[in-house]
Amino acid sequence: MNEVTQKQLLETLRDAPCSRGAAAKRDLMASIRVSPAGYFVFAALLTFVSVILLRTNRDLAALVVAASAWIVIPIIVATDRLYFDGFTLLRSGLLPLFERLARGRRPKLTVDEIERVEVAAVRTLRRGGIVRYRYRIEISGKGRNFIFASGGRKFREMVSALFPRIAEEKLDARACELRDYLCDPKELHEQVSRLGIAAPSVLENADEKARHRIENRVANPAGAIDDEVERGQLLRAIANRLRVAGRLRESAEAFRRALHLAPHDPQLIYEFARLLRSQASAFSDARLLARAGAALKLALRRGGADARLAERVGESFSEFGQPARAAKAFRSAIEIDRDSFRANVGLAEIALGDGKLAHVIHHYRDAARVAPDAATKRMAGTEADYYSRLNDDDNYLSSELRRMNWLESAGRVQQFSARVSFAALFVALTGSFLDQIVAGAGWALASSSIIGWSGALVVRKFLARRRGLTLTSE
């Protein structure tokens, strides 16, 4: 790649819609459907009810229930959307309309009221070096939770419009990655092609020497690149975008080239550790997980006085299941910056895992003291008040322990009922070809299991909320 092409690609990356800086210049209006998982579960339950009604010769009732399941519910799903106008995230649709009529207010959150943003990634398909991720976004604040999932252009528009306006202290590591590196697959493909990164099938079979030959021949036809720093920035951006897109082998190759140009960059080493963690999870390789931990330690050592990097390293260690190393990284962040909000919250969560309530209260109160705005202060203060009451009030502690035990038991009942219901449905469907007695027993067991599953779901919804605790006032 010659110098002119390289500079053109850098300008493309800076001006692309997937870049963080360009998000501020885009149209602020964005909308996306609310995650429809709950609606589909309810539709499946109604479908089962309609089948039971058909078996009992109640054809009209079965028709009404089936129509409600597959006509009314899809309409509700299609109209239930989240909108962002640059200042407020609000929910619109039939169910939010009923909530507005009942409570007299519309479900909404301003950007300043958002307390935290958490992203969960689920692998939905794996083929070669490409992993298809489905991201589930949960935005919470003032007792409200807004949830949506990835799925095309609307998702990218919402992330590009919303995430850059939320303070970084409220975003977890994956949310920051989506904010900075989520982009259109076609644009990403063009950028990868212009950098000369080989396809996953080629990378899988090529050894280290072959990769160097490919790089020198494809990406450097006119000789050595004058500005290695600029090329390293290009490779780093492409590597992270490939990782977010699930193209892990190509991301690893881009990281390898970037680390060859900037082997001592702590931020680059941290991001490479995140890639290794993704590969370890996707390919079930414990050695890659160990390498990811070593890379995080190296990034922390070379990070020097970068408190934000230490916070993110601590969060990554927590994800890796290494609380001792996570606590060390969080303490390093506090030593560098005594006003580190995420480090105090991270230490509180680690102390909670160890059962040290006094430490939990202390760290949450420190987090409330250094909170950057009213929303994070409210969140940390509420957590501190809750655990302080647990620590001081034995009766409240006993009632909360009972609630959590019942909640856990309801979860086990729900899982068991789901397994039994699937087995019973199989017996009912196959038994109808063998013996009606077997089929009837299968339908009866399936009905009981689904009733038990539904009851456990309602109990879990009821028990999920903490008892006798109000939000801390701003």
Disulfide bonds with the S-S distance in Angstrom:
none
